[in-house]
Amino acid sequence: MTHPIVAFLGIGLIGKPMAARLAHAAGTVHAWNRSPAKAEALRADGAVPCARLEDAVRGAGIVISMLEAGPAVAAVLEAALPFLAPGTLWIDMSSTRQDEALAFAARLRAHGCRFVDAPVSGGVVGAEAGTLAIMAGGSLEDVARAEPVLRALGTVTRVGEVGSGQVAKLCNQLVVGATLNVVAEALLLAQAAGADPAAVREAIRGGFAGSRILDLHGQRMLDRNFVPGGQVKTQLKDQRNILAAAGAAGVVLPVTELVTRRYETIEEDLPSADHSAALIALERMNPGVRLGAAPNKLSDN
C-alpha cells in the first residue's frame, strides 16, 4: 500500500531508532527535533530532516510525536496546529497523563484532525528491533488507520478509546518500576547473605520469578551497567503519573508509593542513569552492602 508522508517529532534515545525504522519501511518521513542536528543524523537512514516544525508537519498525513512529557507535547502540538491539514492523524507515542491525552484529542478535533495516544514499552532495544509493545487508545477507525505505519515499530494493541493507551502505559510502568526494585532487593539479599548473586539469578530465572526484567536488568545490575535504556527521570515521571491516575480513580497503590520514594532518592544525582539504578537507591539504604565489586558504568550525558 502507499504510505502517507509521516512527520516524526522528537529524536531522542527511543525516537531515533523508531524514526530510522519508519524511514526504511514507511516511505517519506520528515524528521524534526528541537536540536536540528539530531534530525540531520537520520538523513543516512532515508529520512528528510526538517529544521522547522512547520516544514516537518506540512503535507503529512500522519504526525508522530515522541517527546519527553505532556507539556512538551502540548507546546509542539500548539505550534504545529496552523500547519496541519484537516484530517491529519496525530499519534502521540510519548508517555503522558490520561487527562493530557484527552486534551490533545480535543484540541486536534477542534481543528478537524484526529488523535491516537500510543505509548510504547520495550526501550531502546525494542525500538531498534521493531519489537515495541504499542498500547493504542483511540477510535477503531483511527487505530486501524495508524496500524500499517506502527507495525514497522512493533505490535499494536488497541486498549480502548482516547486516553486508554496512557492508562495501559502507566500500568506497564507500575509493573516495571516495582519489579526493578524487587530484583534489586533479591540480588542484594543474595550478596549480603553469602550466596552468589549471579548464580541465584540463574537459578530463579526458570521459576515463577522469571521475567524479562530479571533477565535483562538483573544482568545490568550484576554488571553495574547503568547506561540508559530507560532513564531514572523518565521512570520517576511515570511513577508520579501513576499516582496521579490512582488519585483520580480513587485507589491507593502502596507499593507504587514506596517505589516512587526510592527513585526520588537518586533523582538529583542520577537522573540520566538507567532505571535499573534502583539498585543504587537500595544500596544507599544499606551502607556497607554492595552488589559486586565492578565500578558503576554511567552515561556521560
HELIX and SHEET records of a PDB file:
HELIX    1   1 GLY A   15  ALA A   25  1                                  11    
HELIX    2   2 PRO A   36  GLU A   40  1                                   5    
HELIX    3   3 ARG A   43  ASP A   45  5                                   3    
HELIX    4   4 LEU A   53  VAL A   57  1                                   5    
HELIX    5   5 GLY A   70  ALA A   80  1                                  11    
HELIX    6   6 LEU A   81  PHE A   83  5                                   3    
HELIX    7   7 GLN A   98  ALA A  110  1                                  13    
HELIX    8   8 GLY A  123  ALA A  129  1                                   7    
HELIX    9   9 LEU A  140  LEU A  150  1                                  11    
HELIX   10  10 SER A  164  ALA A  192  1                                  29    
HELIX   11  11 PRO A  197  ILE A  204  1                                   8    
HELIX   12  12 ARG A  212  ARG A  212  1                                   1    
HELIX   13  13 ILE A  213  HIS A  217  3                                   5    
HELIX   14  14 GLY A  218  ASP A  223  1                                   6    
HELIX   15  15 VAL A  232  ALA A  249  1                                  18    
HELIX   16  16 PRO A  254  GLU A  264  1                                  11    
HELIX   17  17 HIS A  275  ALA A  277  5                                   3    
HELIX   18  18 ALA A  278  MET A  285  1                                   8    
SHEET    1   A 6 VAL A  48  PRO A  49  0                                        
SHEET    2   A 6 VAL A  29  TRP A  32  1                                        
SHEET    3   A 6 VAL A   6  LEU A   9  1                                        
SHEET    4   A 6 ILE A  62  SER A  65  1                                        
SHEET    5   A 6 LEU A  89  ASP A  92  1                                        
SHEET    6   A 6 ARG A 114  ASP A 117  1                                        
SHEET    1   B 3 VAL A 120  SER A 121  0                                        
SHEET    2   B 3 LEU A 132  GLY A 137 -1                                        
SHEET    3   B 3 GLY A 154  GLY A 160  1                                        
END                                                                             
